[in-house]
């Protein structure tokens, strides 16, 4: 597939590396100029371009930027055909994104993103930690393979997203429509808990929507407390333990 990726943070960088290695044609852009993109991101064949070039004539566009920056790129989507699959990887964290009243009032994060862009989207790779995405992918059929949930309303978006998740080394679990994608938001049992496909099927429906914000904020507080203590900074295993303890 021809894939454009906006954002080269931990998730965007890893997706660029993995999807190019899997044989896809990948173009990647950051908030600055292409020359500032680290060569590591391009090591498997991805090409550094401007944001406009990353969106032009693509089959799939992946947004890997903070949720509060989604409105900033909306004007660029005037050039994107309606049938292009747009996959968002973001999550809402009030301490970073500032308060978004509609989300605080209960609007599903993915629906907010869709409103900002004014077009259909899919949601994926938001419910896995960046280090797990980078290091824990395995070939299809591997025992205890980690699964990643995704949500989409259109069949074409679902098909494309499922394939690309598999290509990054994980089983893909369709969690439902965007309206139901709150079940993979921060605080939900399948969020950053590295479950297998069977385990996700067992836990996806146990999410309690009204409890997600409090659980999310508890996890953030635990990680921040660890970072501000005299102990070692929290690593991926610490984050995984916190998520499992609070969410499952």
C-alpha positions as CSV (number, residue, x, y, z in Angstrom):
1,X,0.0,0.0,0.0
2,X,1.0,3.6,-0.4
3,X,1.0,5.0,3.2
4,X,1.6,8.5,4.5
5,X,2.5,8.9,8.2
6,X,2.2,12.2,10.0
7,X,4.3,12.3,13.1
8,X,7.6,10.6,14.0
9,X,7.2,10.2,17.8
10,X,7.6,6.8,19.3
11,X,4.6,5.3,17.6
12,X,4.9,7.0,14.3
13,X,8.6,6.2,14.0
14,X,8.0,2.5,14.7
15,X,5.1,2.3,12.3
16,X,7.3,3.9,9.5
17,X,10.1,1.4,10.2
18,X,7.9,-1.7,10.4
19,X,5.5,-0.9,7.6
20,X,8.3,-0.1,5.2
21,X,10.1,-3.3,6.2
22,X,6.9,-5.2,5.4
23,X,7.0,-4.0,1.8
24,X,4.7,-1.0,1.9
25,X,5.6,2.3,0.2
26,X,5.8,4.7,3.2
27,X,6.2,8.5,3.2
28,X,6.7,10.1,6.6
29,X,6.4,13.8,7.7
30,X,7.1,15.6,11.0
31,X,6.1,19.1,12.2
32,X,9.2,20.6,10.7
33,X,11.2,20.0,7.5
34,X,12.0,16.5,6.0
35,X,15.7,17.1,6.6
36,X,15.1,16.9,10.4
37,X,13.7,13.4,10.3
38,X,16.2,11.0,11.9
39,X,17.8,8.5,9.6
40,X,16.7,5.7,11.8
41,X,13.1,6.3,10.8
42,X,14.1,5.9,7.1
43,X,16.4,2.8,7.7
44,X,13.9,0.3,6.1
45,X,12.9,2.4,3.1
46,X,10.5,5.1,4.3
47,X,10.9,8.5,2.6
48,X,11.0,11.8,4.4
49,X,8.6,14.4,2.9
50,X,6.5,17.4,3.8
51,X,3.1,16.9,5.5
52,X,1.4,17.8,2.2
53,X,3.4,15.3,0.3
54,X,2.6,12.6,2.9
55,X,-1.1,13.1,2.3
56,X,-1.1,13.3,-1.4
57,X,-2.2,10.3,-3.5
58,X,-2.0,7.8,-0.7
59,X,-4.2,4.7,0.1
60,X,-3.7,5.0,3.8
61,X,-2.8,7.9,6.1
62,X,-1.8,7.3,9.7
63,X,-1.9,10.2,12.1
64,X,0.5,9.8,15.0
65,X,0.4,13.2,16.7
66,X,-1.0,14.4,20.0
67,X,-4.8,14.6,20.0
68,X,-4.8,18.3,20.6
69,X,-2.9,18.9,17.3
70,X,-5.5,17.1,15.2
71,X,-7.4,20.4,14.3
72,X,-4.1,22.0,13.1
73,X,-3.8,19.5,10.2
74,X,-7.5,19.6,9.2
75,X,-6.9,22.0,6.3
76,X,-4.5,19.6,4.6
77,X,-7.3,17.0,4.3
78,X,-9.0,19.0,1.5
79,X,-6.7,17.2,-0.9
80,X,-7.4,13.7,0.5
81,X,-10.0,11.6,-1.4
82,X,-12.9,10.3,0.6
83,X,-12.1,6.6,0.0
84,X,-8.6,6.9,1.6
85,X,-8.3,5.1,5.0
86,X,-7.3,7.5,7.7
87,X,-6.1,5.8,10.9
88,X,-5.7,7.8,14.1
89,X,-3.4,6.6,16.9
90,X,-4.0,9.3,19.5
91,X,-5.4,9.3,23.0
92,X,-6.8,12.0,25.2
93,X,-4.7,13.0,28.2
94,X,-6.0,16.3,29.8
95,X,-2.7,17.1,31.4
96,X,-1.1,17.2,27.9
97,X,-3.9,18.1,25.6
98,X,-5.6,20.6,28.0
99,X,-9.3,20.2,28.7
100,X,-11.6,19.4,25.8
101,X,-15.1,20.0,27.1
102,X,-16.9,17.7,24.7
103,X,-14.7,14.7,25.6
104,X,-15.0,15.5,29.3
105,X,-18.7,15.5,28.7
106,X,-18.6,11.9,27.4
107,X,-17.9,12.2,23.6
108,X,-15.9,9.3,22.4
109,X,-12.3,10.4,21.6
110,X,-12.4,8.9,18.1
111,X,-15.7,10.7,17.3
112,X,-14.1,14.0,18.4
113,X,-11.2,13.3,16.0
114,X,-13.6,12.5,13.2
115,X,-15.5,15.7,13.8
116,X,-12.3,17.8,13.7
117,X,-11.2,16.2,10.4
118,X,-14.7,16.2,8.8
119,X,-14.2,12.7,7.4
120,X,-14.4,9.0,8.4
121,X,-11.4,7.6,10.3
122,X,-10.3,4.3,11.9
123,X,-8.7,3.9,15.3
124,X,-5.6,1.7,15.9
125,X,-2.3,1.4,17.7
126,X,-3.6,3.7,20.4
127,X,-3.9,0.8,22.9
128,X,-0.3,-0.5,22.9
129,X,2.7,1.0,24.5
130,X,5.4,2.4,22.2
131,X,8.1,0.0,23.5
132,X,5.8,-3.0,23.1
133,X,4.9,-2.0,19.6
134,X,8.6,-1.7,18.8
135,X,9.9,-4.9,20.5
136,X,7.1,-7.4,21.0
137,X,5.8,-8.1,17.5
138,X,5.9,-11.7,16.4
139,X,5.1,-13.7,13.2
140,X,1.5,-14.7,12.6
141,X,0.6,-17.9,14.4
142,X,3.1,-17.4,17.2
143,X,1.8,-18.7,20.5
144,X,0.7,-15.9,22.9
145,X,1.0,-13.3,20.2
146,X,-0.1,-9.9,21.4
147,X,-3.3,-8.5,19.9
148,X,-4.1,-4.8,19.1
149,X,-7.7,-3.6,19.0
150,X,-9.0,-1.4,16.3
151,X,-12.3,0.4,15.5
152,X,-13.8,1.5,12.1
153,X,-17.1,2.2,10.6
154,X,-16.4,1.4,6.9
155,X,-15.5,-2.0,5.7
156,X,-12.6,-0.8,3.5
157,X,-11.1,1.0,6.5
158,X,-11.5,-2.1,8.6
159,X,-9.9,-4.3,6.0
160,X,-6.9,-2.0,5.5
161,X,-6.4,-1.4,9.2
162,X,-6.5,-5.1,10.0
163,X,-3.9,-5.9,7.4
164,X,-1.5,-3.2,8.6
165,X,-1.8,-4.2,12.2
166,X,-0.9,-7.8,11.2
167,X,2.0,-6.4,9.2
168,X,3.4,-4.7,12.3
169,X,3.6,-8.1,14.1
170,X,0.4,-8.3,16.1
171,X,-3.0,-10.0,15.8
172,X,-5.8,-7.5,15.0
173,X,-9.0,-7.5,17.0
174,X,-12.0,-5.6,15.6
175,X,-13.5,-3.8,18.6
176,X,-16.5,-2.4,16.7
177,X,-17.6,1.0,15.4
178,X,-16.1,4.3,16.3
179,X,-19.0,4.8,18.7
180,X,-17.8,1.8,20.6
181,X,-14.1,2.7,20.4
182,X,-14.2,4.0,24.0
183,X,-13.6,0.3,24.9
184,X,-10.0,0.8,23.8
185,X,-9.4,4.3,25.3
186,X,-7.1,4.8,28.3
187,X,-8.5,3.2,31.4
188,X,-10.1,0.3,29.6
189,X,-9.0,-3.3,30.2
190,X,-7.5,-3.7,26.7
191,X,-5.5,-0.5,26.9
192,X,-1.8,-1.1,27.1
193,X,-2.2,-4.4,28.9
194,X,-0.6,-6.5,26.1
195,X,-3.3,-9.2,25.9
196,X,-3.6,-12.0,23.4
197,X,-6.5,-12.2,21.0
198,X,-8.3,-14.7,23.2
199,X,-7.7,-12.5,26.3
200,X,-9.0,-9.4,24.5
201,X,-12.2,-11.2,23.5
202,X,-12.7,-12.1,27.2
203,X,-12.0,-8.5,28.5
204,X,-13.3,-6.1,25.8
205,X,-16.9,-6.1,27.1
206,X,-15.9,-5.7,30.7
207,X,-14.9,-2.0,30.2
208,X,-16.9,0.4,32.3
209,X,-17.2,3.7,30.4
210,X,-17.8,5.9,33.4
211,X,-14.7,4.6,35.2
212,X,-12.2,5.1,32.4
213,X,-11.1,8.7,33.2
214,X,-10.4,7.9,36.9
215,X,-8.4,4.8,36.0
216,X,-6.5,6.7,33.4
217,X,-5.6,9.5,35.8
218,X,-4.6,6.9,38.5
219,X,-2.1,5.3,36.0
220,X,-0.7,8.7,35.1
221,X,-0.3,9.7,38.8
222,X,1.5,6.4,39.6
223,X,3.9,6.9,36.7
224,X,4.5,10.5,37.6
225,X,5.1,9.6,41.2
226,X,7.7,7.1,40.2
227,X,9.4,9.6,37.9
228,X,9.6,12.2,40.7
229,X,10.9,9.7,43.3
230,X,14.5,8.6,43.9
231,X,13.7,5.3,42.3
232,X,14.6,4.5,38.7
233,X,12.5,6.1,36.0
234,X,9.5,3.8,35.1
235,X,10.3,1.5,32.2
236,X,7.9,-0.3,29.9
237,X,7.4,-3.2,32.3
238,X,6.4,-0.8,35.1
239,X,3.8,0.8,32.8
240,X,2.5,-2.6,31.9
241,X,2.2,-3.6,35.5
242,X,0.4,-0.4,36.4
243,X,-2.0,-0.8,33.5
244,X,-2.8,-4.4,34.4
245,X,-3.3,-3.7,38.1
246,X,-5.6,-0.8,37.5
247,X,-7.5,-1.8,34.3
248,X,-8.0,-5.6,34.5
